[in-house]
Amino acid sequence: MAVKICSHYSNKQEQVYMVMGQFKRFIPALFGGLALILLVQAQDQSGFISIDCGLAANLSYSEPTTGIIYISDATYIDTGVSKSIPLEFKDDLQQHVWTLRSFPQGIRNCYSINNIAQGTKYIIRANFFYMNYDGQGNLPEFDLHLGPNLWDTIKIENISLGVIKELIHVPSLNHIQVCLVNTGLGTPFISALELRPINSSLYVTNFGSLSLFLRSDLGSEKGYRYKDDVYDRYWSSLNFNDCKAVSTPLTVNPDYWVPSIVMSTAATPINESAPMEFYVQPTDTNSQFYVYMHFAEVVKLRANESRSFNITVNGELWYDGPISPRYLSTDTVYGPTALTGGKIVFSIFKTGNSTLPPIINAIEIYTVKDLSQSETDQQDVGAITNLKSTYGVERNWHGDPCAPQAYSWEGLNCSYEDYNPPRIISLNLSSSGLTGEISVDISNLVTLQYLDLSNNSLTGSVPEFLTQLKYLRVLNLKQNQLNGSIPAKLIERSEKGSLLLSVDENSNFCGSGSCNNKKKNIVVPIVASVGGLFILSLTVVAILWGLRSRKQQDTTKVAKVDLEPNVQNRSLESIQRQFTYPDLLRITNNFERILGKGGFGTVFHGCIENTQVAVKMLSASSVQGYQQFQAEVKLLMRVHHKNLTTLVGYCYEGTNMGLVYENMANGDLEAHLSGENTNILSWEARLQIAMDAAQGLEYLHHGCKPPIIHRDVKTTNILLNEKFRAKLADFGLSKIFPTDGGTHVSTVVAGTPGYLDPEYYITNWLTEKSDVYSFGVVLLEIITNRPVIERSKERTHISQWVSSMLAKGDIKNIVDPKLDGNYNVNSVWKAVEIAMLCLSPTSSKRPTMDQVVAELKECVETELAQRKDRHEDESKDSFDMININVTTALNPLAR
């Protein structure tokens, strides 16, 4: 989007482009009620954290132009390499960006800044000055995260121009982590990190943090920062062709902490009858922004002179004016709520009785950033961090252990439940070179279900505190040097079948109870007794182990496996499409390219001859994944439909388990609906995707005997091929429906919050209508492009929001504004009606999936008819994408 001040501004080098928000509804702010803040006393650098990235350890200096004291980053990070920009660039830049830290190794590298003031509002600023430090001239692009949340994407577009990202944020803890993520488009680097505490009454928002888009001193010839600004904000200069500068040498008393030197200059139109205008042209209509305008009269008016003006947004008054700036005193005008929507035009124009044109001294614009992704539970963080230190774990364990999920630490699996902090449920430190005793810090991982410490050099006894881990289901301690007795409670749980305990190849065990010197080499059984809760079908590992044993005893049995199309009656050995682990290494080129990562494990790109595939490897620490692995293999080897993902084969070799699928070139539907994606699906494309997914469900419900219920229908489980045709994926939670005439299956609730059928959740009664409900939620997402559950205190469900809009008959504002009216209103109405029927609280009132398919076909036909009327000849299997280019131009930090 472009920000332009004064109607005919043509200095292209000064234009700024950035993503801004959607204007939804304007709420006026009374000028008299705006916050007028008292002047603060000049401050020292108390609370400042100024880090020169790449500066040699233990060094510090006072930056000559500002007097700010910068320190080395060596105490904040232990990865990366120090680099320096070429000498020819240094004369034009402040000293703190002369060096930088580059990260050629690892996907995510993080700065950990501790002992900050929890609950204090900070300006957090990250500086990136490439200046061809590596001599390669390859302009990198990478992601910047604050803790588990994506802050922004850093895209270097000019060797000699820097990028500065600034965020106003209130940390919820006494530390923050700033992370650089390699997205495969160049080596991440950073020049400087700065934190500045500011007064809590500044920049108040209803939700989220504020990312700086523009902060400018109008009418000035130079920019300012500390010490002119006690908070060390950067004020860039802006001058315009159709405006002239007015100024005063006197001090302007600020009321909103805007520096006097900034307020001492102003811009006013050369044509005194012309308005001053600037506009915001959004590309991402879902984002929001706040605008602050600062005014002060800098001219001593004569008795017959007056200056008063109004401000409008798209022709509507922004507040009850007019404004008459006070002489040498600052007034700030801002809206109490964020602005969103299409093109937003601000006009500042003089009133009829004003003899002088309007002026404006300074302006600030911020976008709202949703940084609400929870960090991992702090008890778990403390425990795993201590374990890393105790054992000297040499893995790329940086940043938050569990979040974001795509970058969770190697060897960890976590639970992600609604808005609760992620918890560590699985820890795999097998073959990690561990020495010493089993650390007591493990006892603080209270939600742990799977613990693998095998194949290390651990000594001492098996500690009693392991019995306190009440959720523990798998404990693997084999191939260590442990001794003494095993706690009786662990053996008891093993015998009852609630714990899979492996302790063989520890030569000094003496079983349960007391030990003496004569009792040695006693091995606790690797599996529990068959008579307890642990039946061999509990985990896929045990099932396959047993099947392999039987296969070795009688190879003729494989040919006699019942071929009845029943998922539960087929062994994996009866399925011939099996790959070895070396096959997968070859197919994926040693797991070179990651396509995604989830609770099951990591998905890699692969190639079989000339066919692209996706290889999903089961994480060794994914306890639940074993069961889902077996269910998905058996189901997908049985069912075949154009709208279900095709399973090419599978691998099972010990702990190496993988699924090989056809590759879906355009990823999942959720990614194409998210605000980060610059390609906008047309309405016709969305309808076709909805119908494709519906046809996949229709086949599971009515084309399979017995029927199958998916149980996890959501946008991330709808994949798109190169032509944007959709297929259902991820059948690990799928359930067979009874064929005995029953109306439901009583089962433990499984699914994803927001998509989960409330009737199923309450009763534990699963029917095909549970999938119908989930599909209704997906259909509303496709139509509205809104989150399923709003990240607000109210946590409004998407169906509640749509219901409130329907009550007003407001169909236009239900539809994703990105579509910009390019749809047939009748097809939209019908799609909304279908979705709301699917979301009926009572399952009996919901349609069946064959009825849904029929209705969606009518929607598609309506849309195609309108397209035909416009004489547009488009392919049935491909759809136009609206391509949005976003450019960011930033100036270097001048000395």
Disulfide bonds with the S-S distance in Angstrom:
Cys6-Cys243 1.99
Cys110-Cys179 2.07
Cys402-Cys414 2.01
Cys510-Cys515 1.75
